[in-house]
């Protein structure tokens, strides 16, 4: 290469996720321009209120918690705005004992003991990305409310909160809703993140997520939005195009301990993030979920809770499933730049 010539950028690169130990492929050589994601046709399910189980008030009378206009009420009325109800077809069910069993020296089973609830918002057609920020805050308040109660239940070591939007993301009912599941086990991805966070804290005397946040605030390239208390970023080692993480700037290990002021800021950050995805990617299907220190009685003060939003911009195929190495076709820096403008 002659002096002064610019080296051609290699079309793909591997990026290491320091918080999980995973590698991801950023295959920008296969990429479309960010705005082209907006033009993709979406599989739209026309939501009919007629046969919707969440629009039939008789199906909601067993509500566990009900909110009306931001306030918790003792009993659900037809003015409800957000509720939590038992899942009609639960994957986990409460029981006194786990009843572990062994088929032989290799195979073991236990009862799927836990709780499974559905958090429903009133508007049949509007997703969270279309709702005003006060309604998003109401949902987050309900998450906290249920988390605080469920973590104290027997055999609850992990509380999973997640939201599926769109058919491709696994939303079997069009009416917007989230789910809360509790299990006696901690999921493998969170276990990996806990181990990484613990070892980093022991060696560096600092939180790995706080360090990443400090670098993102200095670098500025991957920040989509920020307010006084929260960052919304496309992470350095994004597992999918337009992956988004919402992380508190302060070191917070336990989501359920969130304050009212922090709830206000989180609602603002989540509302902005989802509305930018809605506008910028033409209402894409997505999943979002909480990663939080588990409620297993151990001290996980080194951890740093955060929300992850994963738009369904591609389909996992043989390589992703076989190698467990995700391929993203747009650089996080480009994705963040595009979403900032939405």
TIZA-384890 format. One record per residue (C-alpha): x, y, z; residue in three letters. Coordinates in steps of 0.2 Angstrom, whole numbers, padded with zeros to 4 digits, always signed. Layout:
N
XYZALA;...
//
This chain:
342
+0000+0000+0000UNK;+0007+0017-0005UNK;+0010+0030+0008UNK;-0006+0041+0010UNK;-0018+0027+0004UNK;-0032+0023+0015UNK;-0033+0005+0020UNK;-0049-0003+0014UNK;-0060-0008+0029UNK;-0063-0026+0031UNK;-0081-0030+0028UNK;-0084-0041+0043UNK;-0077-0041+0061UNK;-0079-0051+0077UNK;-0083-0042+0093UNK;-0081-0048+0110UNK;-0095-0045+0123UNK;-0085-0043+0139UNK;-0101-0044+0150UNK;-0106-0062+0144UNK;-0090-0069+0136UNK;-0099-0071+0119UNK;-0092-0066+0102UNK;-0104-0059+0089UNK;-0101-0056+0070UNK;-0104-0039+0063UNK;-0106-0043+0045UNK;-0107-0025+0038UNK;-0102-0031+0021UNK;-0119-0040+0020UNK;-0128-0025+0027UNK;-0142-0014+0020UNK;-0143+0004+0023UNK;-0151+0008+0040UNK;-0166+0016+0032UNK;-0170+0000+0021UNK;-0176-0009+0037UNK;-0190+0003+0037UNK;-0196-0002+0020UNK;-0197-0020+0024UNK;-0215-0028+0024UNK;-0221-0033+0041UNK;-0232-0048+0045UNK;-0247-0039+0052UNK;-0261-0048+0062UNK;-0276-0037+0061UNK;-0281-0037+0080UNK;-0300-0040+0082UNK;-0307-0035+0099UNK;-0322-0046+0097UNK;-0313-0063+0101UNK;-0299-0055+0111UNK;-0297-0063+0129UNK;-0290-0047+0136UNK;-0305-0036+0130UNK;-0318-0048+0138UNK;-0320-0040+0156UNK;-0326-0057+0162UNK;-0309-0065+0159UNK;-0300-0051+0169UNK;-0310-0052+0185UNK;-0297-0063+0193UNK;-0284-0049+0192UNK;-0270-0050+0204UNK;-0266-0032+0203UNK;-0275-0018+0194UNK;-0270+0000+0190UNK;-0282+0014+0185UNK;-0274+0030+0178UNK;-0257+0027+0187UNK;-0264+0022+0204UNK;-0266+0005+0211UNK;-0284+0000+0215UNK;-0290-0014+0227UNK;-0302-0022+0214UNK;-0303-0021+0195UNK;-0316-0011+0187UNK;-0321-0007+0169UNK;-0310+0008+0170UNK;-0294-0002+0172UNK;-0279+0004+0163UNK;-0266-0010+0167UNK;-0267-0026+0176UNK;-0258-0042+0180UNK;-0268-0059+0179UNK;-0263-0077+0180UNK;-0258-0085+0164UNK;-0272-0096+0158UNK;-0260-0109+0152UNK;-0245-0107+0164UNK;-0228-0115+0160UNK;-0224-0114+0179UNK;-0236-0118+0193UNK;-0235-0115+0212UNK;-0232-0130+0223UNK;-0225-0134+0240UNK;-0211-0146+0234UNK;-0199-0146+0219UNK;-0199-0166+0219UNK;-0183-0169+0211UNK;-0182-0186+0202UNK;-0168-0196+0194UNK;-0171-0208+0180UNK;-0153-0214+0180UNK;-0136-0206+0184UNK;-0138-0195+0169UNK;-0156-0189+0169UNK;-0165-0179+0182UNK;-0181-0169+0182UNK;-0190-0158+0195UNK;-0208-0150+0195UNK;-0209-0134+0186UNK;-0213-0124+0201UNK;-0216-0106+0200UNK;-0229-0092+0195UNK;-0234-0086+0178UNK;-0243-0070+0175UNK;-0248-0059+0161UNK;-0247-0040+0162UNK;-0260-0032+0150UNK;-0262-0014+0145UNK;-0280-0007+0141UNK;-0278-0001+0123UNK;-0281-0016+0111UNK;-0271-0009+0096UNK;-0258+0002+0103UNK;-0241-0005+0107UNK;-0230+0001+0121UNK;-0220+0011+0108UNK;-0236+0021+0104UNK;-0242+0024+0121UNK;-0239+0040+0131UNK;-0225+0040+0144UNK;-0237+0040+0159UNK;-0244+0023+0152UNK;-0227+0016+0150UNK;-0223+0021+0168UNK;-0239+0012+0174UNK;-0233-0004+0166UNK;-0216-0002+0174UNK;-0224+0001+0191UNK;-0234-0015+0189UNK;-0218-0025+0185UNK;-0210-0018+0201UNK;-0226-0022+0211UNK;-0227-0040+0206UNK;-0208-0042+0207UNK;-0208-0037+0225UNK;-0222-0049+0230UNK;-0216-0064+0219UNK;-0198-0064+0225UNK;-0204-0068+0242UNK;-0213-0084+0237UNK;-0207-0101+0240UNK;-0195-0109+0227UNK;-0193-0092+0218UNK;-0175-0089+0214UNK;-0177-0079+0198UNK;-0191-0068+0191UNK;-0191-0066+0172UNK;-0200-0051+0165UNK;-0202-0050+0146UNK;-0212-0043+0132UNK;-0215-0050+0115UNK;-0222-0039+0101UNK;-0227-0045+0084UNK;-0230-0063+0077UNK;-0212-0066+0073UNK;-0207-0062+0091UNK;-0219-0075+0098UNK;-0234-0064+0102UNK;-0248-0077+0100UNK;-0261-0064+0105UNK;-0261-0047+0096UNK;-0267-0037+0111UNK;-0251-0029+0119UNK;-0245-0039+0135UNK;-0230-0044+0144UNK;-0227-0059+0155UNK;-0219-0063+0172UNK;-0212-0080+0175UNK;-0203-0086+0191UNK;-0192-0101+0192UNK;-0182-0110+0205UNK;-0167-0110+0193UNK;-0157-0095+0186UNK;-0156-0094+0167UNK;-0140-0099+0159UNK;-0137-0082+0151UNK;-0139-0072+0167UNK;-0128-0085+0176UNK;-0114-0081+0163UNK;-0117-0063+0165UNK;-0116-0065+0184UNK;-0100-0074+0184UNK;-0092-0062+0172UNK;-0098-0047+0183UNK;-0092-0056+0199UNK;-0075-0060+0193UNK;-0073-0042+0185UNK;-0078-0034+0202UNK;-0066-0045+0211UNK;-0051-0041+0200UNK;-0054-0023+0195UNK;-0064-0018+0211UNK;-0077-0010+0199UNK;-0093-0014+0190UNK;-0091-0020+0172UNK;-0107-0012+0167UNK;-0102+0005+0175UNK;-0086+0004+0166UNK;-0095+0001+0149UNK;-0107+0015+0153UNK;-0093+0027+0156UNK;-0084+0023+0140UNK;-0101+0025+0130UNK;-0104+0042+0138UNK;-0086+0047+0133UNK;-0087+0039+0116UNK;-0105+0045+0112UNK;-0105+0034+0096UNK;-0117+0021+0102UNK;-0129+0032+0113UNK;-0147+0033+0106UNK;-0154+0043+0120UNK;-0150+0048+0138UNK;-0158+0057+0152UNK;-0151+0061+0169UNK;-0152+0043+0176UNK;-0152+0031+0161UNK;-0143+0027+0145UNK;-0151+0020+0129UNK;-0137+0012+0118UNK;-0134+0000+0104UNK;-0121-0011+0113UNK;-0103-0013+0106UNK;-0106-0032+0103UNK;-0124-0031+0097UNK;-0132-0048+0094UNK;-0144-0041+0082UNK;-0146-0026+0071UNK;-0153-0012+0081UNK;-0151-0021+0098UNK;-0154-0009+0112UNK;-0150-0009+0130UNK;-0157+0003+0143UNK;-0145+0004+0158UNK;-0146+0015+0174UNK;-0131+0027+0175UNK;-0130+0023+0194UNK;-0124+0006+0200UNK;-0141-0003+0204UNK;-0141-0022+0206UNK;-0159-0025+0210UNK;-0173-0018+0199UNK;-0187-0021+0212UNK;-0178-0007+0223UNK;-0181+0006+0209UNK;-0187+0023+0216UNK;-0201+0034+0210UNK;-0189+0046+0202UNK;-0180+0032+0194UNK;-0196+0025+0188UNK;-0200+0042+0180UNK;-0183+0042+0170UNK;-0184+0023+0165UNK;-0202+0026+0158UNK;-0195+0041+0148UNK;-0180+0030+0142UNK;-0191+0015+0137UNK;-0204+0026+0129UNK;-0191+0035+0118UNK;-0182+0018+0114UNK;-0198+0009+0108UNK;-0205+0024+0099UNK;-0189+0026+0089UNK;-0189+0008+0084UNK;-0207+0010+0080UNK;-0204+0025+0068UNK;-0187+0020+0062UNK;-0190+0002+0058UNK;-0209+0002+0053UNK;-0215-0006+0069UNK;-0204-0021+0069UNK;-0207-0036+0080UNK;-0196-0037+0095UNK;-0193-0044+0112UNK;-0188-0035+0127UNK;-0183-0042+0144UNK;-0175-0038+0161UNK;-0158-0044+0167UNK;-0158-0042+0186UNK;-0148-0049+0200UNK;-0159-0064+0205UNK;-0169-0067+0221UNK;-0159-0082+0227UNK;-0154-0076+0244UNK;-0136-0073+0238UNK;-0127-0056+0237UNK;-0126-0050+0219UNK;-0122-0032+0223UNK;-0109-0032+0210UNK;-0122-0034+0196UNK;-0130-0020+0186UNK;-0148-0022+0180UNK;-0153-0017+0163UNK;-0167-0020+0150UNK;-0163-0027+0133UNK;-0173-0024+0117UNK;-0170-0036+0102UNK;-0179-0032+0086UNK;-0182-0046+0075UNK;-0173-0040+0060UNK;-0167-0057+0054UNK;-0170-0075+0056UNK;-0157-0087+0065UNK;-0151-0100+0053UNK;-0139-0115+0054UNK;-0123-0105+0059UNK;-0132-0095+0073UNK;-0140-0111+0080UNK;-0125-0122+0078UNK;-0111-0110+0083UNK;-0121-0100+0095UNK;-0113-0085+0087UNK;-0125-0071+0082UNK;-0123-0062+0065UNK;-0128-0043+0065UNK;-0128-0035+0048UNK;-0126-0017+0053UNK;-0113-0009+0064UNK;-0120-0003+0081UNK;-0113+0014+0078UNK;-0123+0016+0062UNK;-0138+0009+0070UNK;-0137+0021+0084UNK;-0134+0036+0072UNK;-0150+0031+0063UNK;-0161+0029+0078UNK;-0155+0045+0086UNK;-0163+0054+0071UNK;-0180+0046+0073UNK;
//
